[in-house]
Amino acid sequence: MHFVKAKGILSSKSGMNLYRGCSHGCIYCDSRSRCYHMEHAFEDIEVKENAVDLLEYALRHKRKRCMIGTGSMTDPYIPLEMELGNIRKALELIDKYGFGFTVITKSDRILRDLNLLQRIHEKTKCVVQITLTTYDEALCRKIEPNVSTTRERFLVLKKLQDAGIPTVVWLSPILPFINDTEENISGILDLCADAGVYGVICFGMGLTLREGNREYFYAQLDRRFPGLKEQYIRTYGKQYMIESPHNRPLMKLFYEKCSTGGIVHDNGQIFRYLQTFEEKDAARQMSLWDD
């Protein structure tokens, strides 16, 4: 790891990344793309040493409270977080200033902060988003080698359900010729229904490949799935959008199982839900006033 001083911490849409880079080792990671201008080795985690101070300043000076998000570029629950505790410090500030919170992760380390997530959700709204790609545990270990397995993430979803914290699952990416099967999609969606997730985000069965992450992905295919790189090159060339040849039937299955399981599966509706700040105390006061 290495430390830098950041100029700011919150984006225009109130998203933040306390770290840059990742040690999860997912073979398909888009954050490796060169368009993000990461000027250091991806596994050499960049720590924004003043991030917590910048966050407190930003929260104190925001005109309106809102949802604060993290995890879109770097999973905040990498192993280094257990040493530094920056996301926990950020959660304490978000709770202190009465903001909502949402996070995307693949790690069961998030359960360390369950008490803070509950405190935030009691006052406003806290939504945990978890990525699930592969129902098969052995395959999960091949394509996402250093993160909690699908079963472990499912148990996180169940514990969050028991704690009353809403969850959203990202069904992404689905890798052609690897996990683009009915068994895989059906198995994941059954887990989602069992865990009572609010919604599942899915942009289609496939993935994106561009300069930076394409080279890493192909190198990992050579290591873990010999011969498959050549099939990708023959089928897709240098396309950015890599769609599974089974996209249509798998999306049909996706819509059917979500509808049957009572799972929201309209991406626009889910994103509006994630972005909408709710002040529960104010809602209770309005209800009392109406009575």
Secondary structure as UniProt FT lines:
FT   STRAND          2..4
FT   TURN            12..13
FT   STRAND          15..16
FT   STRAND          19..20
FT   TURN            27..28
FT   HELIX           30..32
FT   HELIX           34..36
FT   TURN            42..43
FT   STRAND          46..48
FT   TURN            49..50
FT   HELIX           51..61
FT   STRAND          67..70
FT   TURN            76..77
FT   HELIX           79..84
FT   HELIX           86..96
FT   TURN            97..98
FT   STRAND          100..105
FT   HELIX           108..113
FT   HELIX           114..123
FT   STRAND          126..131
FT   HELIX           137..143
FT   TURN            145..146
FT   HELIX           150..162
FT   TURN            163..164
FT   STRAND          167..170
FT   TURN            176..179
FT   HELIX           182..194
FT   TURN            195..196
FT   STRAND          199..201
FT   STRAND          206..208
FT   TURN            211..212
FT   HELIX           213..224
FT   TURN            226..227
FT   HELIX           228..236
FT   TURN            237..238
FT   STRAND          241..243
FT   TURN            245..246
FT   HELIX           247..261
FT   HELIX           267..275
FT   HELIX           280..290
//
